Amino acid sequence: MRIARVVGSAVSTAKVDSLTGCKLLLLRAADEQDRLQGEVFAAADAVGAGAGELVLVADGSGSRLTDVTGQVPIDCVIMAILDSLEVDGEITYRKQ
Protein backbone atom coordinates (compact mmCIF):
# COMPACT_ATOMS: atom_id res chain seq x y z
CA MET A 1 0.00 0.00 0.00
CA ARG A 2 1.08 3.58 -0.56
CA ILE A 3 -0.12 7.07 0.19
CA ALA A 4 -0.98 9.35 -2.75
CA ARG A 5 -2.80 12.59 -3.56
CA VAL A 6 -5.48 12.83 -6.27
CA VAL A 7 -4.21 15.36 -8.82
CA GLY A 8 -6.60 14.81 -11.73
CA SER A 9 -8.79 12.41 -13.64
CA ALA A 10 -8.72 10.40 -16.87
CA VAL A 11 -11.69 9.93 -19.20
CA SER A 12 -11.83 7.22 -21.85
CA THR A 13 -14.78 6.36 -24.07
CA ALA A 14 -12.94 3.54 -25.88
CA LYS A 15 -11.99 0.85 -23.35
CA VAL A 16 -12.49 -2.81 -22.50
CA ASP A 17 -16.03 -3.59 -21.35
CA SER A 18 -14.98 -4.48 -17.80
CA LEU A 19 -13.78 -0.87 -17.26
CA THR A 20 -17.23 0.59 -18.04
CA GLY A 21 -18.40 2.59 -15.03
CA CYS A 22 -14.96 2.56 -13.42
CA LYS A 23 -13.73 6.05 -12.46
CA LEU A 24 -10.05 6.58 -13.24
CA LEU A 25 -8.10 9.15 -11.24
CA LEU A 26 -4.58 10.51 -11.60
CA LEU A 27 -2.35 10.40 -8.52
CA ARG A 28 1.09 11.35 -7.29
CA ALA A 29 2.77 9.53 -4.43
CA ALA A 30 2.97 11.50 -1.17
CA ASP A 31 5.16 11.06 1.88
CA GLU A 32 3.99 11.18 5.52
CA GLN A 33 4.36 14.99 5.48
CA ASP A 34 2.07 15.20 2.41
CA ARG A 35 4.92 16.18 0.07
CA LEU A 36 4.29 14.98 -3.49
CA GLN A 37 6.90 12.71 -5.06
CA GLY A 38 7.49 11.02 -8.39
CA GLU A 39 5.45 10.92 -11.55
CA VAL A 40 1.70 10.96 -12.05
CA PHE A 41 0.05 7.52 -12.27
CA ALA A 42 -3.51 6.28 -12.82
CA ALA A 43 -5.69 4.26 -10.45
CA ALA A 44 -9.22 2.91 -10.45
CA ASP A 45 -11.34 4.52 -7.73
CA ALA A 46 -13.21 2.05 -5.51
CA VAL A 47 -14.27 4.52 -2.78
CA GLY A 48 -15.46 7.76 -4.42
CA ALA A 49 -12.32 9.86 -3.94
CA GLY A 50 -12.15 13.38 -5.32
CA ALA A 51 -9.66 15.98 -6.45
CA GLY A 52 -7.08 16.95 -3.85
CA GLU A 53 -7.81 14.11 -1.43
CA LEU A 54 -5.08 12.06 0.24
CA VAL A 55 -5.74 8.38 -0.43
CA LEU A 56 -4.37 4.91 0.23
CA VAL A 57 -3.71 2.77 -2.85
CA ALA A 58 -2.91 -0.88 -3.50
CA ASP A 59 -0.75 -1.97 -6.42
CA GLY A 60 -0.42 -5.17 -8.39
CA SER A 61 -2.69 -8.19 -8.09
CA GLY A 62 -4.04 -6.92 -4.76
CA SER A 63 -5.73 -4.08 -6.62
CA ARG A 64 -8.17 -6.57 -8.13
CA LEU A 65 -9.49 -7.77 -4.76
CA THR A 66 -12.13 -5.08 -4.14
CA ASP A 67 -15.84 -5.45 -4.96
CA VAL A 68 -15.45 -2.76 -7.63
CA THR A 69 -12.32 -4.14 -9.31
CA GLY A 70 -12.92 -7.90 -9.16
CA GLN A 71 -12.36 -8.95 -12.78
CA VAL A 72 -11.04 -5.62 -14.09
CA PRO A 73 -7.61 -5.40 -15.78
CA ILE A 74 -5.99 -2.86 -13.44
CA ASP A 75 -2.84 -2.74 -11.35
CA CYS A 76 -3.67 0.15 -8.98
CA VAL A 77 -6.80 0.92 -6.95
CA ILE A 78 -7.78 3.66 -4.51
CA MET A 79 -9.11 1.73 -1.52
CA ALA A 80 -9.35 4.41 1.19
CA ILE A 81 -9.62 8.17 1.67
CA LEU A 82 -7.37 9.22 4.54
CA ASP A 83 -8.70 11.38 7.38
CA SER A 84 -5.38 11.70 9.19
CA LEU A 85 -1.85 10.38 9.50
CA GLU A 86 0.05 9.92 12.74
CA VAL A 87 3.79 9.19 12.63
CA ASP A 88 5.82 8.64 15.81
CA GLY A 89 2.99 10.09 17.91
CA GLU A 90 2.73 13.27 15.83
CA ILE A 91 -0.22 14.09 13.57
CA THR A 92 1.39 14.88 10.20
CA TYR A 93 -1.85 15.20 8.19
CA ARG A 94 -5.47 15.93 9.06
CA LYS A 95 -8.20 16.24 6.44
CA GLN A 96 -9.64 19.75 6.36
QUITA-V417006 format. One record per helix or strand. SS is the DSSP state (helix for helix, strand for strand). FROM is the first residue (numbers start at 1). TO is the last residue. If there is no record, write none. Layout:
[[SS	FROM	TO] [SS	FROM	TO]]
This chain:
[[strand	2	10] [helix	17	19] [strand	24	30] [strand	36	45] [strand	54	59] [helix	60	64] [strand	76	81] [strand	84	87] [strand	90	94]]
